[in-house]
Amino acid sequence: MTPHLATDARLVVPIHDGWAFAPVERPADSSWEDVAAAGEQVTVPHTWNATDGQAGGEYRRGRSTYARLIEPAVPGVDTWIEFAGVNSSAEVHFGGQLLACHDGGYSTFRVNLTAGLAAGARTLLVIVDNAANDHVYPQQADFTFYGGIYREVRLITVGREHFELAEHGGPGLTVTPKLDGERAEVTVSAAISTSEAGAASAVRFTIVGEAEKTVPIVGGVARATLTIEGVRRWHGLRDPHLYTARAELLAGETVLDAVELRFGCREFAVDPHRGFLLNGEEYPLRGVSRHQDHEGVGNAVTEAMKQHDLALLLELGATTVRLAHYQHDQRFYDLCDEAGIVVWAEIPQITVFLAGATENARSQLTELIVQNRHHASIISWGLSNEITLAGSGEDVVAAHRELNDLAHELDPTRLTAMANLFLLETDHPLVGLPDVMSYNLYFGWYVGEVADNDTWLDDFHAAYPGIAIGLAEYGADANAQFQSAEPEKGDYTEGYQALYHEHMLAMIEQRPWLWATHVWNLADFGSAGRDEGGAAGRNQKGLVSFDRSLKKDAFYLYKAAWSSEPFVHVAGRRRTERAEDVTEVIVYSNQAKVTLSVDGVESGTVEGRRVFRFEVPLSGEHEIIARSGDLTDAVVLRRVDEVPASSVMPTTTIANWFDEAELPSPVGFFSVRDSLGDIKQSNDGARVIASVMEAVATSRGEVGHGVEIPPAMQAIVDRMSVEKLIKQAGGVPIEAVAALNARLNVIAK
C-alpha cells in the first residue's frame, strides 16, 4: 500500500511581517493597535539597539513590547510559535494570558498557542527585556547585548499527534552516528507527542538513499539503528559530505508528521602533541572567531550577511570557526556543515561568574546541545569564556563540573571546552576540568610583548605535556584609518595589527601541538562600552571591517598562509602618502616568488613564504605593481613632507610627547621611566601605585574591579616601565602623567 500524507501534517510558515513594536512595556491585554500607537510597525528580525548599541556609551536596556495578530487555525491541529532568538528574556502572552517565559537570548524556544486559539485569542504579545539582572547570562562582556526579536519567527501547525516540539527547542529527532571502518552504525531516536487514544503506532526512520527501518513507539519514544555501508566520511573542507535522516510518524500507512535532519559521519580526537585529528589524520584547526552582529543592523542579520561571513571564512582558508560567545543561528551551523568548517560552539557564561545564574547556564547549555547535536561541524561545547575575571573559587569550579557532566550526559560524542582568561593560573583546577582547553592570550596588545606568547605557551606545554592547549583568542585592534611608517603596540594602526599577526602566525606554525587557534576576530563588532582607537562602540580586532566592506592587511596575511587560491596583495595601500625617502613595501602572497615594479620598471624579485618585503625610493607619485606569474596587484604611493594628521590616532600624541618631553628623572629618585616592580619595592612608591590603580579601576566601571592578577602575569607587568604601561593604555591626559611623575620624583630609591 502506498503511504499518504495526512491533511494536517506539519506546516511551517515564517511570520516576519505585521508586527507592532513599542519601546516600552505595554499591559499584557493590549491590542495590536495599542502597541502600534505606542511605537511603530516593524518586520522581524528586529532589534531596538541597531543604532545606540554601536554608538558607544549607554544604550537602551529594558523592556519593550511586540505584538502580532495570529490567524485562527483549522480545527483539529496544534499550533505553535517558534522564536529562533529573543534577547535576552521573553514573556509570551496570548489573548491576555501568560503562556511562557524564556531566559536566554540566543536559543530557539516554542510556545503552544492551540488552547488560546480555540478560546478565540488572536493577539500575541511578547514582552522582551535586555535589562541588567543577576540571573541570566550574559551580564558583563565585551559586546553589545542587543535587545529584540532579532531572529526568525515561525508558525508551526501539526496534527494532534506529532514529533515533540517542547523538548528544549530541539528538532524532535536525535541522530548519533558511530563509525566502524567502512561502515557507520547510526542510532536514531524520536520523541512523540501522542495519547493512549492516538492512532500513531510506529516511526519509519530513513537515511535517504542508504537504509530504512520501521519501529514501534514505546513509551512515547521510537528508537532504531541503521547501517550505512561504504560510508563517506565528513572530512572538513576536503569533503564535507552530509547524509539526511528522516523520521515519519505513522498511523498505518498514513504519515502524520515528518522531520528531517542532515548529519555527517566523522571521528575526531585531540592529542596534546599532534593537535586535532579528523578521521585519524592530523588536521590543524586554524581559523577565527565570529560575532554575529553587523554594522547598522546589530544582531538582526540577513541571510545575505550570513552567506557573506561564510564566504570570508572560505576565502581565508580557515578550517575552524569559534562561534562566540553564545549560540548562533541554526542557519550558520548549517552553512558550516555544508562548507566543512569545524565549529567550537558555546554558551554565554562569560567574564564574571553569577551565583544566581547557575541554573540559567544549565538551561542554555541544554538548549545549545539539544538543538545542535546533529551538526557534523560542531566538535566541542564551550562551557564558558574568561569566567574567572572576578574570582575563581570553589563555587566556580563546582558549577563548571556540573556543566561538564551535563554536556557529557546530553552528548557523549563531543568534547567539552573552556576559553580561559590569560590571568588564570595554569595549575588551577579549571584548567584540567573540560576535555580540552584554550587560553585567550593578548601579549603584544594588552600587556607584554608579542614574543611573550611564545614563552607562555612553551612553558605551559613543558609543564603540562599531557594537556592539550589551544588559543581561543588572540589579536590586536586596528582602525584602517590609522597608518604609520613605524607601527607599534597601542597605536591602532593597520600596520601594527599586520606585524602582530605575522609573528603570531609564524609562532603557531612552529607549534603543531596547539589543538586549535582562533584569531579574535573575523570582523569588528559592536561593544557599546568601548571608545578607543578612533571609533566608539566597537571592538576593532577584526580582520575585516564591521560592515565587511574592507579587508584589513592582516586578512591577506592569513589568506596567504591558509588558502590555496593564488593571489598577491600589496599591503599598506591605505598609507598612500609617505614622508620617508625610502619606504618599505610589503606584499602578502601564497606564491613562492614575487616581483615588484615601480612606474613600469622592475625593481626586484623576492622568494619566500607569505611575506615579501621590498625597499622602494620615493621622490614623487609612483605606481607600484606586485606580480607573480599572471597575478598582479597595484597601489599608488606619494612622497610628502608631512603625513596627514588624520592618519594618526589622536591619543598616540602622548607617545610622541614622551619622546620629546623632558620629564624630570632626578638621580636617586623614582620617575615614570622606572619599572613598576622597582617602584613597588618602596612603601611610598607602592602607595602611589595603589592609588593610581584604584583610580584606573574606578574609571573602567564595574569591569575594572575585582580582577585577580596571578603572580606570573604580575611579574610581566612589573618588568615594564610606568611610561610604557601608560603608552600602552592610551588616552591618559598628559597632565596626569606629569602629575604622577612629580609624585614619584620625591620618593627616594
C-alpha positions in Angstrom: 0.0 0.0 0.0 1.3 3.4 -0.9 1.8 5.7 2.1 0.0 9.1 2.1 0.4 12.3 4.0 -2.3 13.3 6.5 -4.1 16.6 5.6 -3.0 18.0 9.0 0.7 17.2 8.6 3.3 19.7 9.6 3.3 23.1 8.0 5.9 25.8 8.9 5.3 29.4 7.9 7.6 32.3 8.6 5.8 35.3 10.1 8.1 38.3 9.6 5.6 41.0 8.6 2.7 42.5 10.5 4.5 43.2 13.9 3.9 46.2 16.1 6.7 47.4 18.3 6.7 49.7 21.3 9.9 50.7 23.1 8.0 50.4 26.4 6.2 47.7 28.3 2.5 47.5 27.5 -0.1 45.7 29.5 -0.5 42.0 28.7 -4.0 42.5 27.4 -3.0 45.3 25.0 -4.4 45.2 21.5 -2.2 45.2 18.4 -3.4 48.8 17.8 -2.4 49.8 21.3 1.2 48.6 20.8 1.4 50.2 17.3 0.2 53.5 18.7 2.9 53.5 21.3 5.6 52.7 18.8 5.7 51.6 15.1 5.2 48.8 12.7 8.3 46.6 12.1 9.4 43.4 10.5 11.3 40.8 12.3 14.2 40.1 12.7 14.4 43.3 14.6 16.5 44.9 17.3 15.9 48.3 19.0 19.7 48.7 19.6 20.8 48.7 16.0 22.0 52.3 16.3 22.6 53.1 20.0 24.2 49.6 20.6 27.0 50.6 18.2 27.4 54.3 19.1 29.4 53.9 22.3 28.3 54.8 25.8 24.9 53.9 27.2 22.3 52.1 25.1 18.7 51.3 26.0 18.4 48.2 28.0 15.0 47.5 29.3 11.5 46.1 28.5 9.8 46.5 25.1 6.7 45.1 23.6 6.0 43.3 20.3 2.5 42.4 19.1 1.1 40.4 16.2 -2.3 39.1 15.2 -2.4 35.3 14.7 -5.0 33.9 12.3 -7.2 31.0 13.6 -6.1 27.6 12.6 -8.2 24.9 11.0 -9.9 22.6 13.6 -8.0 19.5 14.9 -4.5 20.8 14.7 -1.9 22.1 17.2 -0.4 25.5 16.6 3.0 26.5 17.9 5.0 29.6 17.5 8.8 29.2 17.2 11.3 32.0 18.1 14.8 31.4 16.9 16.3 34.2 19.1 14.8 36.8 21.5 17.3 38.7 23.6 17.5 38.2 26.4 14.3 37.4 28.3 10.8 37.0 26.9 7.3 36.8 28.2 4.8 35.4 25.7 1.2 36.4 26.2 -1.7 35.3 24.0 -5.2 36.7 24.5 -4.0 38.4 27.7 -2.8 35.1 29.2 0.9 34.5 30.1 1.8 31.3 28.2 5.6 31.1 28.6 8.7 32.8 29.9 12.1 32.2 28.4 15.5 33.3 29.8 18.4 33.2 27.3 18.8 35.4 24.2 20.4 33.1 21.7 18.5 29.8 21.6 15.2 28.6 20.0 12.1 28.2 22.0 8.5 27.4 21.2 5.1 28.2 22.7 1.9 26.2 22.2 -0.9 28.6 21.1 -3.5 25.8 20.5 -5.7 26.4 23.6 -5.7 30.1 23.1 -6.8 29.9 19.5 -9.6 27.6 20.5 -10.7 30.2 23.1 -10.8 32.9 20.4 -7.5 34.6 21.2 -5.9 36.5 18.3 -3.3 39.0 19.8 0.1 37.7 20.5 2.1 39.9 22.8 5.8 39.4 23.5 7.5 41.5 26.2 11.3 41.4 25.6 13.8 42.5 28.2 17.5 43.0 27.9 17.9 44.9 31.2 20.7 44.1 33.6 20.0 41.4 36.1 21.8 38.7 38.2 20.2 35.5 36.9 20.6 35.4 33.1 23.9 35.2 31.2 25.5 37.3 29.8 25.6 40.4 32.0 29.2 41.6 31.7 31.1 41.2 28.4 32.9 43.0 25.7 30.0 43.0 23.2 26.6 44.7 23.0 23.5 42.9 24.3 21.2 43.9 21.5 17.5 43.6 22.6 14.7 42.4 20.4 13.1 39.6 18.4 16.2 39.5 16.3 15.9 36.1 14.5 13.2 34.4 12.5 9.8 33.6 13.9 7.7 30.7 12.5 4.2 29.4 13.0 4.1 25.6 13.1 0.9 23.7 12.7 0.9 19.9 13.2 -1.6 17.2 13.8 -2.6 16.3 17.4 0.0 13.5 17.2 3.4 14.8 16.2 7.1 14.7 16.9 7.9 16.5 20.1 8.1 20.3 19.9 8.5 21.1 23.6 11.9 19.4 24.2 14.2 22.4 24.8 13.5 23.8 21.4 15.0 20.7 19.8 14.1 19.1 16.5 12.4 16.1 18.0 14.9 13.8 16.3 18.3 12.7 17.5 20.9 11.2 15.2 24.1 9.7 16.5 26.5 8.0 14.0 29.3 5.7 15.1 32.0 4.7 12.7 33.5 1.3 12.3 35.9 1.2 9.4 33.9 1.5 6.2 30.6 1.2 8.0 28.6 3.6 10.1 26.0 2.5 12.7 23.5 5.3 13.0 21.3 5.4 16.1 18.2 7.4 15.7 15.5 8.3 18.2 12.4 10.4 18.2 10.1 11.6 20.9 6.4 11.7 20.1 3.6 13.8 21.5 0.6 11.5 21.5 -2.1 9.9 23.8 -3.3 6.5 24.6 -6.2 7.0 22.3 -3.9 8.2 19.5 -3.6 6.4 16.2 0.2 6.7 15.8 1.8 3.3 16.2 5.2 3.4 14.6 8.0 5.6 13.2 9.7 4.9 9.9 13.4 6.0 10.0 15.2 6.6 6.8 18.7 7.6 5.9 18.0 8.8 2.4 19.5 6.6 -0.2 21.1 4.3 2.3 18.8 2.5 4.8 15.3 2.3 6.2 13.6 0.8 9.2 10.2 1.0 10.8 9.9 0.5 14.6 7.1 0.7 17.1 6.6 3.5 19.6 7.3 2.5 23.1 6.6 4.9 26.0 6.3 7.9 23.6 9.7 7.2 22.0 10.9 5.3 18.9 14.5 4.1 18.5 16.4 2.3 15.8 19.9 1.6 14.5 20.5 1.9 10.8 23.7 0.9 8.9 25.5 2.8 6.2 27.8 0.5 4.2 30.7 2.1 2.4 30.3 5.2 4.4 31.5 8.5 3.1 33.1 10.5 5.9 32.6 14.2 6.6 36.2 15.4 6.2 36.2 19.1 6.7 37.0 21.3 3.7 38.1 18.4 1.6 34.8 16.5 1.6 32.0 17.9 3.8 29.6 15.1 2.9 26.2 15.1 4.6 23.5 12.5 4.9 19.8 13.1 5.5 17.9 11.3 8.3 14.2 11.4 8.0 11.6 10.3 10.6 7.9 9.7 9.7 5.2 9.2 12.3 2.9 6.5 11.0 -0.7 5.5 11.7 -1.0 2.5 9.4 0.2 3.8 6.1 -0.7 7.4 6.8 2.2 9.8 7.6 1.0 12.0 10.5 4.2 14.0 10.8 7.8 14.1 9.4 11.1 15.7 10.3 14.5 15.7 8.7 18.0 16.4 9.8 21.3 16.4 8.0 24.3 14.8 9.7 27.8 13.7 8.9 29.9 10.7 9.8 33.3 11.5 11.2 35.7 10.7 14.0 37.9 13.2 15.8 40.3 13.4 18.7 42.7 15.8 20.3 46.3 14.8 21.0 48.4 17.0 23.3 51.4 16.5 21.0 49.8 16.2 17.5 46.9 18.6 17.8 43.5 17.9 16.3 42.8 14.6 14.4 40.0 14.2 11.9 39.2 10.7 10.8 42.6 9.6 12.1 44.5 12.3 10.2 46.3 15.4 11.6 44.0 18.3 10.7 45.3 21.6 12.1 42.4 23.7 13.3 43.4 27.2 12.3 40.8 29.9 12.0 38.9 32.8 13.5 36.1 33.6 15.9 32.9 35.2 14.8 30.4 37.5 16.4 27.0 37.5 14.7 26.3 41.3 14.5 26.8 43.6 11.6 27.1 47.4 11.3 23.8 49.2 11.0 21.6 46.2 11.8 23.0 44.9 15.1 22.2 41.2 15.6 19.2 41.2 13.2 21.4 40.0 10.4 20.1 38.8 7.0 20.7 35.6 5.1 23.0 37.5 2.7 25.1 38.7 5.6 25.4 35.1 6.9 26.4 33.9 3.5 29.0 36.7 3.2 30.6 35.7 6.5 30.8 32.2 5.3 32.4 33.4 2.1 35.0 35.3 4.1 35.9 32.2 6.1 36.3 30.2 2.9 38.4 32.9 1.3 40.7 32.9 4.3 41.0 29.1 4.0 40.1 28.8 7.7 39.5 25.2 8.8 37.7 26.3 12.0 35.5 29.0 13.4 34.7 29.7 17.1 31.1 30.9 17.1 31.3 33.2 20.1 30.2 33.9 22.8 26.7 32.4 22.5 24.6 30.1 20.5 24.4 31.2 16.9 21.6 30.9 14.4 20.8 27.4 13.1 21.4 28.6 9.6 25.1 29.4 10.3 25.7 26.0 11.8 24.1 24.5 8.6 26.4 26.6 6.5 29.5 25.3 8.4 28.2 21.8 7.9 28.0 22.3 4.2 31.3 24.0 3.8 33.3 21.7 6.1 34.3 24.3 8.7 34.9 22.8 12.2 33.0 24.7 14.9 33.5 25.4 18.5 30.0 26.2 19.9 29.4 27.8 23.3 27.1 29.4 25.8 27.4 33.0 27.1 28.6 32.2 30.6 31.2 34.9 30.4 33.5 37.3 32.3 32.0 37.2 35.8 30.5 34.1 37.5 26.9 34.8 38.6 25.9 32.6 41.6 22.3 33.3 40.8 22.6 32.2 37.1 23.9 28.7 37.5 20.5 27.2 36.6 20.3 29.5 33.6 23.8 28.3 32.4 22.5 24.8 32.7 19.4 25.7 30.7 21.3 27.5 27.9 23.8 24.6 27.7 20.9 22.1 27.4 19.3 24.1 24.7 22.5 24.5 22.8 23.2 20.8 22.8 19.7 19.5 22.2 19.2 21.9 19.3 22.5 21.4 17.6 24.0 17.9 18.3 23.2 16.7 14.8 25.6 19.2 13.2 28.7 17.5 11.8 30.7 20.7 12.0 30.4 21.0 15.8 33.2 19.2 17.7 33.1 21.0 21.1 30.7 22.6 23.6 32.2 25.6 25.2 31.3 25.9 28.9 32.4 29.5 29.5 34.7 32.3 28.4 37.1 34.2 30.7 34.7 33.4 33.6 37.4 34.0 36.3 37.8 37.7 35.8 36.5 38.5 39.3 37.4 35.2 41.0 37.9 31.5 40.5 36.8 30.0 43.8 35.3 26.6 44.5 31.8 27.8 43.6 33.1 28.5 40.0 34.8 25.1 39.8 31.7 23.2 41.1 29.4 25.0 38.6 31.7 24.1 35.8 32.0 20.5 37.0 28.2 20.2 36.8 28.1 21.8 33.3 30.8 19.4 32.2 28.9 16.4 33.4 25.6 17.7 31.9 27.3 18.2 28.5 28.6 14.6 28.5 25.2 13.3 29.6 23.4 15.1 26.7 26.1 14.3 24.2 28.8 11.8 25.0 30.2 12.1 21.4 31.7 15.6 21.7 34.3 17.4 23.7 33.8 20.0 26.3 35.9 23.1 26.2 36.7 26.3 28.0 38.3 29.6 27.0 40.4 30.8 29.9 41.3 34.3 30.8 45.1 34.8 30.4 45.2 35.7 34.1 44.1 32.3 35.2 46.9 30.3 36.9 47.9 27.3 34.8 47.7 25.0 37.8 44.1 26.0 38.6 41.6 23.1 38.8 39.6 24.6 35.9 42.5 24.1 33.5 42.1 20.3 33.6 38.3 20.2 34.1 37.0 20.1 30.5 38.1 17.7 27.8 40.1 20.4 26.0 41.2 23.8 27.0 42.3 27.0 25.3 43.6 30.3 26.6 42.8 33.8 25.5 46.3 35.4 25.2 46.9 39.1 24.3 50.6 39.5 24.9 51.7 42.2 22.5 48.4 44.1 22.8 47.0 44.5 26.3 50.2 43.5 28.1 53.8 42.5 27.5 55.3 41.9 24.1 54.2 39.7 21.3 57.0 37.2 21.9 55.7 36.6 25.4 53.0 34.4 23.7 55.8 32.0 22.6 57.3 31.8 26.1 54.0 31.4 27.8 52.8 28.6 25.6 56.1 26.8 25.6 56.2 27.0 29.4 52.7 25.5 29.6 53.5 22.7 27.2 56.6 21.8 29.1 54.9 21.9 32.5 51.8 20.0 31.4 52.7 17.8 28.4 49.6 15.7 28.8 47.1 18.6 28.5 46.1 19.7 25.0 46.2 23.5 24.8 44.8 25.9 22.2 44.5 29.6 21.6 40.8 30.6 21.8 41.5 34.3 21.3 44.5 36.4 20.2 44.5 39.7 18.3 45.2 43.4 18.1 42.8 46.3 17.3 43.2 48.2 14.0 41.4 51.2 12.6 42.3 51.2 8.9 42.2 55.0 9.0 45.4 55.0 11.1 48.7 54.3 9.4 52.4 54.6 10.4 55.8 54.1 9.0 56.8 52.7 12.3 53.8 50.9 13.7 53.9 50.0 17.4 51.7 48.4 20.0 48.8 50.5 21.1 48.7 52.8 18.0 45.7 51.1 16.5 47.3 51.1 13.1 46.6 48.6 10.4 50.3 48.1 10.1 50.8 47.1 13.7 47.9 44.6 13.5 49.6 43.0 10.5 53.0 42.9 12.2 51.5 41.3 15.3 49.8 38.6 13.2 52.9 38.0 11.2 54.6 37.0 14.5 51.6 35.0 15.8 51.2 33.1 12.5 54.8 32.0 12.5 54.7 31.2 16.2 51.6 29.0 15.7 53.1 27.2 12.7 56.1 26.2 14.9 53.8 24.6 17.5 51.6 22.0 15.8 50.6 20.7 19.3 48.2 23.7 19.6 45.0 21.8 19.1 43.0 24.8 17.8 43.8 28.5 17.2 41.2 31.2 16.6 42.0 34.8 15.7 39.9 37.3 17.5 38.0 38.3 15.4 36.7 37.7 11.9 35.1 41.2 11.8 34.9 44.2 14.0 31.9 44.1 16.2 29.6 46.1 18.5 30.8 46.8 22.0 28.9 49.7 23.4 31.3 50.2 26.4 34.3 50.9 24.2 35.6 54.3 23.0 39.1 53.9 21.7 41.2 53.7 18.6 39.2 56.5 16.9 35.9 54.6 16.9 33.3 54.5 19.7 31.1 51.5 20.3 33.1 48.8 18.7 35.9 46.3 19.1 38.3 46.7 16.2 40.3 43.4 16.3 38.5 42.1 13.2 40.4 41.1 10.1 37.6 42.9 8.2 35.6 46.0 9.0 32.3 46.0 10.9 30.3 46.2 7.6 32.6 43.7 5.9 33.4 46.0 3.1 37.1 46.4 3.9 39.6 43.6 4.4 42.5 44.7 6.5 46.0 43.7 5.5 46.1 41.0 8.2 43.2 39.3 6.4 45.5 38.7 3.4 48.3 37.5 5.6 46.2 34.7 6.8 44.8 34.0 3.3 48.5 33.6 2.2 49.0 31.0 4.9 45.8 29.1 4.7 44.2 29.4 1.3 45.2 27.6 -1.9 43.6 30.3 -4.1 46.5 32.1 -5.9 46.8 35.8 -5.2 49.1 38.7 -4.5 48.2 41.6 -2.2 50.2 44.8 -1.7 49.8 45.8 2.0 49.8 49.4 3.2 47.6 50.6 0.3 45.8 53.0 2.7 49.1 54.6 3.6 49.2 56.3 0.3 51.1 59.4 1.5 54.5 58.7 3.0 57.2 61.1 4.4 60.2 58.7 4.1 62.7 58.9 1.3 62.9 55.1 1.1 59.8 53.1 2.0 59.1 49.5 2.7 56.6 47.8 0.5 55.1 44.6 1.9 53.4 42.0 -0.2 51.4 39.1 1.1 51.0 36.1 -1.2 50.7 32.3 -1.2 53.1 32.2 -4.2 56.8 31.3 -3.9 58.1 34.3 -5.7 57.0 38.0 -6.1 58.4 40.6 -8.4 57.9 44.3 -7.7 57.9 47.1 -10.4 57.9 50.8 -9.8 56.5 53.0 -12.6 56.8 50.1 -15.0 60.4 49.3 -14.2 61.2 46.1 -12.4 62.9 46.8 -9.1 63.4 43.4 -7.6 62.3 39.8 -7.0 61.9 38.1 -3.6 61.5 34.4 -3.0 59.9 33.3 0.3 56.7 32.4 2.1 53.7 34.6 2.7 55.6 37.9 3.4 57.7 39.6 0.8 59.5 42.9 1.7 60.9 45.4 -0.8 62.7 48.8 -0.3 61.5 51.4 -2.7 62.9 55.0 -3.1 60.2 57.7 -3.1 60.5 61.0 -5.0 57.0 61.8 -6.1 54.0 59.8 -7.1 54.7 56.2 -8.1 52.7 53.2 -9.3 53.7 50.0 -7.5 52.8 46.7 -9.1 53.4 43.3 -7.5 53.4 40.3 -9.8 53.7 36.6 -9.5 53.1 34.9 -12.9 49.8 36.2 -14.2 48.8 37.5 -10.7 49.1 41.2 -10.1 48.1 43.9 -7.5 48.8 47.6 -7.7 48.9 50.6 -5.4 49.9 54.3 -5.8 52.3 55.9 -3.3 53.2 59.5 -2.9 56.2 61.2 -1.3 55.0 64.1 1.0 56.8 66.3 3.5 54.3 65.5 6.3 51.7 62.7 6.6 48.1 63.8 7.2 47.2 64.2 10.8 44.0 62.2 10.3 46.1 59.1 9.7 47.5 59.2 13.3 45.4 58.2 16.3 45.0 61.3 18.4 45.8 59.5 21.7 49.2 58.5 20.3 50.3 62.1 20.7 51.1 61.1 24.3 53.7 58.7 22.9 55.3 61.5 20.9 55.2 63.7 23.9 57.0 61.1 26.0 59.7 61.1 23.3 60.1 64.8 23.2 59.3 66.0 26.7 62.0 66.3 29.4 60.2 64.7 32.2 62.3 65.0 35.3 64.2 61.9 36.4 66.3 63.1 39.4 69.2 60.9 40.4 68.3 58.7 43.3 64.5 59.2 43.0 61.8 57.4 41.1 60.1 58.6 37.8 57.7 57.1 35.3 60.7 55.7 33.5 61.3 53.2 36.3 59.8 49.8 36.3 56.5 49.2 38.1 58.2 46.5 40.2 61.0 48.7 41.3 58.7 51.4 42.4 56.5 49.0 44.4 59.6 47.9 46.4 59.3 51.3 48.1 56.5 51.6 50.6 55.8 55.1 49.5 56.0 54.1 45.9 53.6 51.2 46.4 51.1 53.6 48.0 51.3 55.9 45.0 50.8 53.0 42.5 47.9 51.6 44.6 46.1 54.9 44.5 46.6 55.2 40.7 45.4 51.6 40.2 42.3 52.3 42.2 41.6 55.4 40.1 42.0 53.4 36.9 39.7 50.7 38.2 37.0 53.2 39.1 37.3 54.8 35.6 36.7 51.5 33.9 33.5 50.9 35.8 32.5 47.5 37.2 34.8 45.7 34.8 37.8 47.2 36.5 37.0 46.0 40.0 37.7 42.6 41.5 40.3 41.5 38.9 42.7 38.9 40.3 46.2 39.0 38.7 48.3 35.8 39.2 51.9 36.1 40.1 53.2 35.0 36.6 51.2 37.8 34.9 52.1 40.3 37.6 55.8 39.6 37.0 55.4 40.5 33.3 53.7 43.8 34.2 56.2 44.6 37.0 59.1 44.4 34.5 57.5 47.2 32.3 58.2 50.8 33.0 55.3 53.0 34.1 55.9 55.1 31.0 55.5 52.0 28.8 52.3 50.9 30.6 50.8 54.4 30.1 51.7 54.5 26.4 50.1 51.1 26.0 46.9 52.1 27.9 46.5 55.2 25.7 44.1 58.0 26.3 45.9 59.2 29.6 46.0 63.0 29.8 49.5 64.5 29.6 48.8 66.5 32.7 48.0 63.3 34.6 51.3 61.8 33.5 53.2 64.8 34.6 51.5 64.8 38.0 52.3 61.2 38.6 55.9 61.7 37.7 56.1 64.6 40.1 54.8 62.4 42.9 57.4 59.8 42.1 60.2 62.3 41.9 60.0 62.9 45.7 60.3 59.2 46.6 63.9 58.1 47.2 65.1 54.8 45.7 
